[in-house]
């Protein structure tokens, strides 16, 4: 909201911040217990940053305190292989390409946004779905790259 940009580093477990005022880049937080950071997005009030580790699941970072919380669930679902992550109406829309079948999933959060309480598969087993990666939510629609190549 203030023009700063946050970027995850999938090669080193860190989130960087590009300061809008002085155009400098700084390591905002180092996450030594994680290994492959991927997508990230702000909460509705912009005070928290949701992010994902490809192998370890979804996390929430309180921007003011830099407190990290794991987004947990009692559901029998896998949160591995998430590449893209997008906050939408107290849910997280995710592209998952590290699982078979590859898919696009929406995970619904509780009121505190610290636990997944339900989910919906938005797309899977589509013959055009080769390697879903990044996308964008525009109004109520989710547009994403469904067949990226390495």
N, C-alpha and C positions, 0 to 999 in steps of 0.2 A: 504493500500500500504506500510506502514512502519512496518507492522507486528502486530500492535495493534488490539485487538479484541473488538467489541462492542456487547453488549448483552442487550436485552430488558427484563424487569421484568414484567410479567403479573399479579403478585400479588400486586405489589406496582408500581405506575407509575414513573418508572425511567429507564434510559439507563445507563449501567455500561460500563466502559472501562478497559480492561486488558492491561496494558502497557507491550509491548514486551521487552523493555530494562531491566526493573527492576522486571518484573513478578508480579507487584502489581495490585490490583483491586481497582478502585475508582468509586464513583458515578459521572458519567460524567454530567448528568443533571436530575433534578427532575421535573416531569411534573404533578403538583398537580391538573390541570384542566382535566386530562385524567384519565382513570380508568383501562383499560385492554390492555396493550401494547402487540403486537404480532410481526409479521415478520418485518424485516428491511433489507435494502440493500443500497449499495453505488451508487451514480450517476456515469456516465461514467468517469468523471474527478476526482472522489474520494473526492471531496470537500464537498459534501452534503450526508446526510444519509436520505433516505426515510424510514418512519416507519408507522405503522398502529396501531390505537386504535380500538379494536373490535366493540365498539359501536359508535365511533365518526368519523371514516374514516381515510383518508390518510394525512400524514404530511411530511414536509421536514425540516430537521435540517441542518443549515449551521455550519459545524464543527468548523471553526475558531472563529466565533462570538457567537455560540450557539443560533442563531436566528431561531425561529420556524415559519413556514408558513403552513397554511392549503392548501391542494391541492383541489381546488374547481372545480365545473363543472356546466354547464348550462343544461346538459343532464338529462333526467328523469331516473336516475339509482340510485340504493342503493349501498353505499360504506360501509355498515355495514356487520359484520360477516366475515371480511377478516382475515384469519389466516396466510397464507404464502404470502410473497410479494417479487418480484424479478424484478430488473431493467433490461430491455432488449431493446436496440436500441431506446432509448427515449420513452419507454413505461413501464408499470408496469404489470407484469403477477401476478395474484392473485388467491389463492384458497379461496373460500367463503363457509363456512360451517354453518354460522348462518342464512342462508336464505333458503327458499324452492322455487325452487329446488336448491340444493347445486350445485356449479358450479366452473369452472375455467374460468377466464375472463382476457382479455388483455385490459388495458386502455392506450390509446395513449395520449401523453402529447404535449402541445404546445412547441415552441422553448425555452421558459424560464423555462420549466418543472415545472410550477406552476399551471397548469390547465389541466383538462382532456377534450380533444376536440372530442374524438371518442372512441368507444370500440368495442370489438368483443368477443362473447361467444365462448370459445374454446371447452368446454364440459359441458353438463348438461343433466339431465334425463337419465344418463347411469345407468342401473340396478346394475352395479358394484360400482357406486359412492355412498358410504355409509357415509363417513366422510372424505372428502379431507383435507389434512393438508399440511405438508411440502414437499418440492421438491427441484429440482436443474435443472437449464438450462445448457445443455451441447451442445455446438455449436448452432444448431437451434432447438433442441428438448427439451421439458419440461417433466421431469420425476417426478412424485409425488406419495405420498401415497394416494391412492384413497379411502381406506376403513379402516381407523384407528379405533381403539376402545378406549373408555374411560375406 
